[in-house]
Each structure stands twice: as C-alpha cells, then as structure tokens.
C-alpha cells in the first residue's frame, strides 16, 4: 500500500510540474492522456521537442515497461534538476531493463558528476543488482576523504549498504564510523550484515 501511495504521489507531483512547464497546453493534455506507446516513443526521437514532453513520454513509457524509454530516462537521472532525477529513478526502477543497474552504477561512481549521484545510489539499492554493492563501496570510499562536501551521497551509500546487507561492505562501513555525520547510520548498517560481531 505504501509503495502504491508513493507511486500515486510521484505521478501527481510529476504531472503537476510538467503541466506548469508546458503552460497547461493542449499538447501536454494529449500526451498525458494517450495510451499509444508508439506516439510516446516518437516524442523521444522527434527533433525540437520541449524537455517537459520528453520527460513525460519517457516517464510514461518507463512505467509501461517499454524499453524505448531507457536512454532518455538515464539522461534525466543525471539531470541538474533533482525533481527530474527523482522521476527518472522512479520510472527506471519499474522499467525492467537489464542495462539500468550498469548505467546507475556508472553515474554513481562518476566523480565528475558526484553532485548528482544521490538518485543513482538510491536506484541501485532499490534494484538490488549485482553492480550495487561494488558501486556503493567505491562511491562511499571516495566520500570518506577529509572535508568532502557530498555528505548526503555518503549517507545514502551507508544506508544502502545496510539495506543490501552484503559482507563486502564491512570494511568501508567500519571506516565510516570515524565520521561523525555517518557514524550512527554506519552502526545501523553494520548491524544488518549477517555474521557481524
């Protein structure tokens, strides 16, 4: 029930934001209502489409499990606007494309884009893919440097590694204990790893 409520809320906030971006245009209303997946997919490749239209089409295709949305959703997952990243992560988690975890891991571990790594990290945890634990460990190791400004990304990695409960995370989580902003979450995460003493 909680997940369904979140989906409804996510869809509501996305549709309201994109309706405003489109100026409540007839084109928006048409795209929001159409059940034609081919029409939605054509929006992703047609030249001159506004960003709101591409995002709406990709989101709807993602929820429908249509893999033609994959490239557009990955681009949106790495967008400077956090709301677009949230919507893209939501749709990618439901798309069922085997390339998603690899793409999310690449984004999460890209130091040039670390300011946008929060949603890729959370998506990896939700997917529970083989790529998740190594990517989160790599990202967290880099965040443990002195004066690293990306505490939210570090915290998401610590919490995610706790959720995944993989023993490979023990070493980096023990290192996180020395960082006051991460220590409590690291204690909780370590407690979730089987066989942890």
Secondary structure, 3 states (H helix, E strand, C coil): CHHHHHHHHHHHHHHHHHHHHCCCCHHHHHHHHCCCHHHHHHHHHCCCCCHHHHHHHHHHHHHCCCHHHHHHHHHHHCCCCHHHHHHHHHHHHHHCCCCHHHHHHHHHCCHHHHHHHHHHHHHHHHHCCHHHHHHHHHHHHHHCCCCCCCHHHHHHHHHHHHHHCCHHHHHHHHHHCCCHHHHHHHHHHHHCCCCCC
